């Protein structure tokens, strides 16, 4: 799957079905530990590494920061215990481990040890399979949709809410100046981070 296709599918997903929990966590925001000594608290090291690799595969570093650079794994490790119920977190981790097991079965090795091409191929197949379920059952309640879509939604939220993406991908001004309601896009140059 090419990055452009991934963004197209992401836009489709983000535009149609965001869970209330993800919306709440996006609006609340939180500070992520950026130190070199960080260790996951909510996730096991293996779960955090899997999320980190999935985020980097979905959002590789190009002219923009990648998923690893945006510290998506740290964001999820911080936000899950703060913004989700114990039951939601138990289900999330259970489904995460099932996805990790499926990746190991499909790839013949753990996801983090696979080559970039293998990761991308596996993630593309998983992504398409999840969207096929949604295509077949468009009225499927959010809680019954494939787990992969929930993980993807949260990875994207963590990515676009990260400081590095806000500063390097979007125009950013921590203390905005005067309000200019209608100016040509060319004068701004890119969308603004909030």
BELQUIFEN-V903508 format. One record per residue. RES is the residue in one letter. PSI is psi in radians with two decimals (* if undefined). NEAR is the number of other ideal C-beta (glycine too) atoms within 8 Angstrom. Layout:
# BELQUIFEN-V903508
res=(RES;RES)
psi=(PSI;PSI)
near=(NEAR;NEAR)
This chain:
# BELQUIFEN-V903508
res=(X;X;X;X;X;X;X;X;X;X;X;X;X;X;X;X;X;X;X;X;X;X;X;X;X;X;X;X;X;X;X;X;X;X;X;X;X;X;X;X;X;X;X;X;X;X;X;X;X;X;X;X;X;X;X;X;X;X;X;X;X;X;X;X;X;X;X;X;X;X;X;X;X;X;X;X;X;X;X;X;X;X;X;X;X;X;X;X;X;X;X;X;X;X;X;X;X;X;X;X;X;X;X;X;X;X;X;X;X;X;X;X;X;X;X;X;X;X;X;X;X;X;X;X;X;X;X;X;X;X;X;X;X;X;X;X;X;X;X;X;X;X;X;X;X;X;X;X;X;X;X;X;X;X;X;X;X;X;X;X;X;X;X;X;X;X;X;X;X;X;X;X;X;X;X;X;X;X;X;X;X;X;X;X;X;X;X;X;X;X;X;X;X;X)
psi=(2.32;2.72;-0.68;-0.74;-0.71;-0.75;-0.67;-0.83;-0.66;-0.75;-0.74;-0.85;-0.87;-0.50;-0.29;-0.58;1.57;2.34;2.68;-0.64;-0.74;-0.73;-0.75;-0.74;-0.61;-0.71;-0.56;-0.72;2.88;2.76;2.37;2.45;2.05;0.14;2.76;-0.28;0.23;2.38;2.43;2.56;-0.82;-0.80;2.78;2.84;-0.61;-0.73;-0.75;-0.70;-0.70;-0.84;-0.73;-0.79;-0.70;-0.76;-0.68;-0.57;-0.72;-0.73;1.28;2.71;2.19;-2.18;-0.29;2.78;2.64;3.07;-0.66;-0.77;-0.53;-0.05;0.77;-0.70;-0.68;-0.66;-0.87;-0.66;-0.57;-0.77;-0.59;-0.92;-0.43;-0.61;-0.05;2.67;2.85;-0.75;-0.75;-0.70;-0.67;-0.80;-0.73;-0.83;-0.64;-0.82;-0.62;-0.79;-0.59;-0.69;-0.69;-0.72;-0.73;-0.73;-0.75;-0.72;-0.79;-0.67;-0.34;0.17;2.90;2.59;-0.72;-0.34;-0.08;2.76;2.85;-0.68;-0.75;-0.73;-0.82;-0.74;-0.82;-0.77;-0.69;-0.77;-0.73;-0.73;-0.86;-0.70;-0.72;-0.73;-0.49;-0.69;-0.78;-0.66;-0.73;-0.59;1.33;-0.38;0.25;2.20;2.61;-0.69;-0.26;-0.03;2.85;2.43;-0.66;-0.67;-0.61;-0.78;-0.79;-0.77;-0.75;-0.59;-0.79;-0.70;-0.81;-0.66;-0.92;-0.25;-0.06;2.64;-0.74;-0.68;-0.72;-0.68;-0.57;-0.48;-0.72;2.83;2.41;2.32;1.88;-0.47;1.59;2.66;-2.46;2.76;2.18;1.72;-0.51;1.67;2.64;2.46;-0.62;-0.53;-0.53;-0.76;-0.52;2.93;2.73;2.43;2.58;*)
near=(8;5;7;6;8;11;8;8;10;10;8;8;11;9;5;5;6;7;9;6;9;12;9;9;14;9;6;9;5;9;4;9;7;6;5;3;4;8;5;12;6;9;13;6;8;9;13;13;10;14;15;12;11;14;17;12;12;12;13;9;8;6;2;9;10;12;15;11;8;15;12;16;14;13;15;14;12;13;14;12;8;9;8;11;5;5;6;9;12;8;8;11;10;8;11;13;9;9;12;13;8;9;13;11;7;8;11;5;7;11;14;8;5;12;5;7;6;9;13;10;8;13;12;9;9;11;13;9;10;13;9;8;11;12;7;6;7;6;4;9;6;7;4;5;12;9;9;11;11;13;13;13;13;12;16;12;12;15;13;8;10;14;5;10;15;12;9;7;9;10;9;8;7;3;4;3;4;3;3;5;4;3;7;5;6;5;6;10;6;7;6;9;10;2)
